[in-house]
Amino acid sequence: MSENREQYFDETKVAKLEGLRENGIEPFPYIFRRTHTAGEIKERFSGIDHDKSEDRIAVAGRLYSLRRHGKTAFADLGDQSGRVQLYLRKNDLGDEAFSMIKDCVDTGDIVGVEGHVFRTKTGEITVWADRFEMLSKSLNPLPEKYHGLKNIETRYRQRYIDLIVNDEPRQIFATRSRIISRIRAGLEKRGFMECETPTLQPVYGGANARPFTTYHNYLDQKLYMRIAPELYLKRLVVGGFEKVFEIAKNFRNEDVDTSHNPEFTMVEIYEAYSDFNDMMDLTEELISGIVNEIAGGCKIEYDGNELDFTRPWRRISMEEAVTEYAGIDVMSMDMEGLRDFAEKNSVPDYGKAGTKGEFLALLFEEFAEDKLIQPTFIHDFPVETSPLAKRHREKEGFTERFELFINGLEIANGFSELNDAIDQMERFEAQDEKRRHGDLEAQMIDYDFVTALGYGMPPTGGVGIGIDRLVMLITGNTSIKEVILFPSMKTLSRSEQEEEVAPEGE
């Protein structure tokens, strides 16, 4: 490692590190007792004048700027709460400490200071330091002039740099944390119990998606990263837990784009003795409450549109949506007419649609999805595309399933859950037939889940809400990578990494 350290660290900074140690200064001490954060200092001493406070404070964080002026220096120190200015004088710190600041301290270093608070002549709340301690010597330079990291690829690959120098992502992920906390609190308030289900599963299910595959050596069997927690959560409903939810990481071996990441987060919710109408109500309540809390009202700007989350939200069937946006009544047409319509309108992959229900779902995706700007529930999905949803109580060939769309993005998917074990087995068999004929997203047969249903599951409503996409909407981001701390990226070689960051590091 020592022979190749120039590949990883700035040699000038390494020399300063060695200089510290030669002078008996430990550049990586074990602890520093701080009394205040930068934000707390500014809040507590907001009314201070130019005289130093009587109270002594200790603050620690990263140096974002260092301006030396002979026997004095000013610096900006930042922590998670914000930034505060430091005033450093040789007379207060002593020759040794001030020489260290002059010769061995850089922006990017993490330091601790003690002293008193005052307000400068320019009106800035400042810490007048009389003790200065190096807490972690940085060995790599921050982006040039510390104006922020601009290279998008580098921001995603090296999120730690992005968080150091850019305020916006820090705010995004703080908001994400609040959203997840609000979801959890909202469900617990309604009597739901949070559960944990397996990430490694012998049979993948709960969605139509390609899984990631692995192998367990001791068990000597293939396992799959879960694509959804659904089938395990419904096993819990069978077992007697009537209101359950899980905030789960799911994994789908699919494309990466602005709205898809192979590893993503969702909350899945199941409630016994409820149906899909109840789940639409619950979804409305949760999301509208979150928007009100985070945005301070029912309306937010997103991607050039004003989104209005005032309840109630629009609810229309998939048939009505296709009629409105494609101009045809699918279920009244024959298959030949549907194929002619699809060919004339250049609908991709229409040859894979073998039933009217499959055509309906295909034409909805092609003509309607991107038109659904305001929060809209699309309900009544064809049986062929909904293997886990209960058959519609009034409409032959349909299920009690809904999806929530906002600004053309699918945000939630819910059902009146199928609890007829025989019907579920037949649906699984139909899916397995598709899978064996090349449909890589079709579901496997989960025999144990069918067995569980055979013991009886009460009428149940369920819904899954995509947390990443919800955060995108609320924070105003059009790329999912902006709201995932460490999004999936192709691994670069060391030389490729250096080439990627070089323009900003020069």
N, C-alpha and C positions, 0 to 999 in steps of 0.2 A: 504493500500500500504506500509506504513512504517513498519508494522509488518512482511511483506514478502520481504523486500527489499534485504535480503541476497540471495534470489533466482535470483535476477536480476543484482545485483551490487557487485563489489569487496569490502569487508568490510574495507580493508586497505585503499583503495582509498576514501571510504566514510569518514573514520576518518580524512584523510588529508583535505577533503572538509570542515569538521566541524572545523578543526584547522584553516583554512583560515578565516572562519567567526568569530571565537573566537578572532582573531587578527584584526578584523575590515576590512578584505579584502573581497570584493564582488567577488566571483568566476565566476559569470555570468553577467558581465557588459553589457550595452546596445549597445555600439558602440566603434569602434576604427578607427581612421582616418589613413589609411596607404597611403604612398606616392608612393611606389614601390612594385611590386611583386618580388619574388625570381628571376624569369627569367629576369625581367627588370634590376635588380641590376647587374646580371652577364653580361648582354649585355652592359649596360651603363658604367660600371666600368671595362670593360675587359682589359683596358690598365693601370690600376692603379698599383702603386708600393707599397712599404711597409709602406709608410706614410699614415696617415688617411686622407680621403677626407675632403675637406672643406664643401661640401654639407651634410646636415643632412637628414637622411632618416628614414622612419617608415615602417616596414614590419610586417606581421602577418601570422600565419599558425600553423600547427601541429608540435609538437616536435617528431622527429623520433629517436633521440638518445640524451643522456645527459651524458657527461663525466666530473665528478667533480674531481678537483685537488686542494685540500686545499682551498685557497682563490680565485681560478679561476675555470672556467668551460667552456667547449666547447659543443655546441649543433648543431644538424642539424634540420633546420626548413623547412617544405615543404608546398607549396600551389599548386594551379592548374597548375602553370607555371613551377614548378620544385622545387629544394631544394637549400638552401644556408646555410653556416656555420655561427654560432653565437659565439662570444667571450664575456664571462661574467666575470667581475672582481668585487670583493667585494669593492674595493676602488672607483670604478665608480658608482656602483649601491647603495651602502650604506648597513649598517648592516641589516636593516629590510628586504629589498628586497632580499638580498643574502641569508638570513636565510630562507625566503620563498622558494627560489629555492632549497635550501639544504633539507628542511624538508617536503615540501608540493607539489613539482612539479615532475611530472612523464612524461615519454614518453607517447605520446597519447594526452597530454594536448594541447589545442589551446591557443597560447600566442601572445602578440604583443610586439615588441621591437622598440626602437628608438636609433639612434647613427650615427656612421660614418663608411664608408667602407675602408678596407685596404686589403693588400695581405700578408698572413702569410709567414714565412720562407720556408714552403713547397710549396708555390705557390698558395694556395687556396684563392679565393676571400671570404672575411669574413666581417660580420657586427660586429663592436666593439660597444657593447651596453652600454648605460649609463641610460637607462630606460627600465624596464621590467614589463609587466602587464599580469596577468592571465585573459584570455578571456572566457575560458570554461574548467572547470575541468572535465577530463575524469574519469568515474567511472568503466570502464571495461578495462582489459589489452588487448593490442594488441597481436597477435600471437607471440609465443616464438621467441626471438632473431630478430623479425621483418624481417625475411628473406622472408616473403610472406606467404599467406594463400594457403596451398597445397590441403586440402580436397575439392574435386570438389563439392560435395553436399553442403557444407557450403558456398563455394564461390557463388553458385547460390542463396541459400536461404538468405544469409546475404551479399548481393552485396556491401553494404556500407563498410564492412570490406575489401572485395576484392579490392575495389577502394582505400581504405586508404593505403594498404600495397603492392599492386601489380601494377607495371607500365604498364604492357601489356594491361589489360582491359581498363585502362584509355585511352590508345592510340587507342584501337579498337573503343570505343564509340565516341572519338573525330573524328575518320575517318568516322564512321557512320553518324555523324552530317554533315560532309562535303559532303558525298554522297547525302544525302537528300537535302541539300542546292543546290547542283549542279543540281539535277533533277528539282527542283522547278525553278531555274534560267534558265535552258535550255528550259523548257516549256514556261515560261513567255516571254523569248526572241523570241519564235516562235509564240507569240500571243495567247497562251492559258490562260484561266481564271481559277483560283483555286476556287473550290466550296466545300460546305459542305452539305452532305446528311445525312438522319437519320441513327442512329445506332440502335435504336429500331424500328422495322418494323412489321406491321400487317401480311405481307406475306414475307417470305424469298425467295430470288431468286438470279440469277446471277451466280450460280455455282452449282455443284452437291456435296452437303455436308450436314451433319447433323447439325442442328442449336442448339443453347442454347435457352431455352424457359423461359420466365418470365411472370408475370401477373401484369397488371396495375389496381390498386384497383379503382381509380376514374372512369376510362373509362370502367371498368368491362369487360376487354377483355384480351385474351392471346396475347403476343407480342414475337417477336424473335429478338435476337441479329443478326445483319446483317452478312451474310456470304460473301457478296460482295456489293459494291455500284452501280453496273452496271445498274440496271433497273431504278434507280433514276437519274443517270447521263444522261441516254438516254432520260428520260422525259425532261431534260433540253435542249437537242438537238431538241426535238420536239418543245419546247417552243421558240426556236430561238437562243439559245447560241450555236454557231457553233464549238467552240474549248474549251473544258472543261477538267479539270483533278481534281482528289482528291487524296491526300495522306491519306489513310484511315486505321484505325484499323478494322480488320475483325475477326470474331469469329466462329470457327468450332468445333463442339463437336465430336472430333475424337481422334485418337491415338496420343501419344506423343513419338517422337523419335528424331534422330539427325537432321532431316530435317523438322520436323513438330512441331509447337507449337499451342495450341488451340487459342491463341490470337496472331495475326501476322499483319505485316504492308505491304501494297502494294500501288503502285500508279496506278490508272486507268485513261486512257486517251481516249478521243473521239474527232474525227474531222469530221465534215460534208464535204461531197463531196470528200471523200477519200475512199480507200479500204484496204484490208489486205496487199497488196504489199507496200502501203505507210506506214502502221504501222510497217512492217518489217524494212523498211528504217529508220523510226524514232527510233525504238528500237536499231538498230545498232548504229546510230549516238549518242544517249544518252549514252549508255553503253560504247562504245569505247572511247567517250570523257571523261567519268568519270575515266576509267582505265588509260588513258593517264595522266590525271591530278593527280591522287592519286599515281600511280605506276611510273610515269615518263617515260612511254613507253607503247608499245602495248602488251608486254609479261609479264606474271606473273607466279610464281610457285605455284601450288596448289595440295596438296595431292599426291605428287610424279610426277605430270605431269606439263609440260610447256604449258600454255594456251596462244594461240596467238589470240589477238583481232583485228588484222589487217583486215580492210575491203577490199573487201566484204566477208561476211561469207557464209558458205555453205548452200544451200537451196535444200532440196529433199522432195519428197512427202512421205506420210506414206507408200504407196504401195512400193515405191522404197526402203525404209528403211527395210521393212520386207523381201523383196526379197533379199537384200544384207546381212542381218544378220541372217535370218531364213532359207533362201534358197528356199522359195516357193512363188508362185504367187497366193495370196489368192483369188482374184476375178475371176480367171480362174478355180478354184476348186469347187466341189460341197460340200454340207454341210457334207455329210458322210466322204468325204476325209479329210475335215478340222478336224472333230472330231477324226478320226483315227490318224492324225498327232499330235493333241493335246494330245491324250492319250499316244502315243508312247514317247512323249517328256515330259510327266509328267507336263503339263501346268495346274496350279491350277485353279479351278472354271470354267473350260471351258464349263461345262454344262449350265452355265448361258448365254452363247452366243447363241442367237437364229437366228442371221442373219450373212451374210458374213461381213457386216460392223462391227458388234460387235466382230467378230473373228479377223478382221484386227487390231482393237484397242487393243484387248487382246494380240495378238501375238507381236505387236509392243512393248507393255509394257514388255512382258516376254523376248524378244530376242534382242531388239534394244536399249532401253533407256540407259542402263548402258554402251553401247559402244560409245555413243555420247560424246566424250571428248572435242574436239574443238567446239567453238560456232557454232551451227547448227540449222537452222530453219527447222522444220518438218511441211509440209503444206498438205492441202487437207485431211481433216478428214471426216469420215463417217457421214451422216446425223443423224444416230441413237444416236451418242455420242455427238452431237453438237446442242442442242435445241435452241441456241440463234444466231447461225451463218447463214449467207445467203447461199442459195444453190449455188453450183459451176456453173459458167456460161458456162462451157464446159464439165464437168464430171458428168454424171448422178449418183445420189446416194451419192454424196460428197458435202462438204461445203467449203467455202473459209475461212478456219480457219488455224491458225498456232500455234505452240508452239516452244519456244526457249529452247534448251538444252545445258548446259555447264557442262562438267565433270559428266554427267549422271543425273544432277539435272534439273528439269523444272524451268526455270527462268521467262518466260513470256508466255502469252496466249492471242491471238488476233484473230479478225474476220473482214471480211466484215459483218457489223451488219445486222441482219435480220430486215427489215422494212416493210414487208408484214404482215399486221395485221391478216389476215385470216390464212396464213401459221403459224404465231406465235401461234395462238390459237390452231391449230391442233397439233403443237409440244408440247405445254403445256399439252394438253389432253393426249398425248402419255406418257409424263413424269408422269402425275398424275395417269395414269393406272399402271405404274410400282410402284409408291409409294404405292398405295392401295394394291398391291400384295407383299409388303414387302421390296421394295427397299428403304431403309431409306435415301439414298442420292439423290433420284430423286426430281425434282423440283415441287413446288406447282403451281397452276394456279394463275397468278397475273392478275385478270380481269381489274384492273385499268390501268395496263401497256398496255394491249391489246387495251383498249379504247384510251389511249394516241397515240398508233401507228395508230389508226383509223383516227386521225387528220392529219397524214402525218409526217413521219420523212425522211429527205433527205438521199441519199446514205451516209453512214457513216462508217468510219473505227475506230476500237477500240482496245486497248491493255491494259492488266494488267501486271505489272512487280513486282515480289516479292522482296521487299527491303531487308528483312532479309537474303534471300539466296544470293542476290547480294553482301551484306556486307560480308557474309561468304567467298565468292570467293575472293574478293578484299583484305580481311585481312588475308586470309590463314587459316580459321577455318573450321573444319569439323563437328562441332556441332552447331546447331542453338542457343543453350543456351548460347554460348559464345558471341553472338552478340545481344542478347536481355537483357536489363538491369535487368529485373525481370521476368525470364521465369516461366512458370507454373510448380509448384511443389506440390507434396502431402504434406498437412499440417502435421507437427509433433507435438506431445505433448511436454510439457515443458521438461519432463524427457528425451524424445528422442532427443530433441535439445541439451541438456547438454551432453548426451552421444556422439552425433555426433561431437561436437567441443572439447571434453575433451582432446584427444591426443595432440592437438596443443596448448591448453591453459595451459597445465601443466608446 
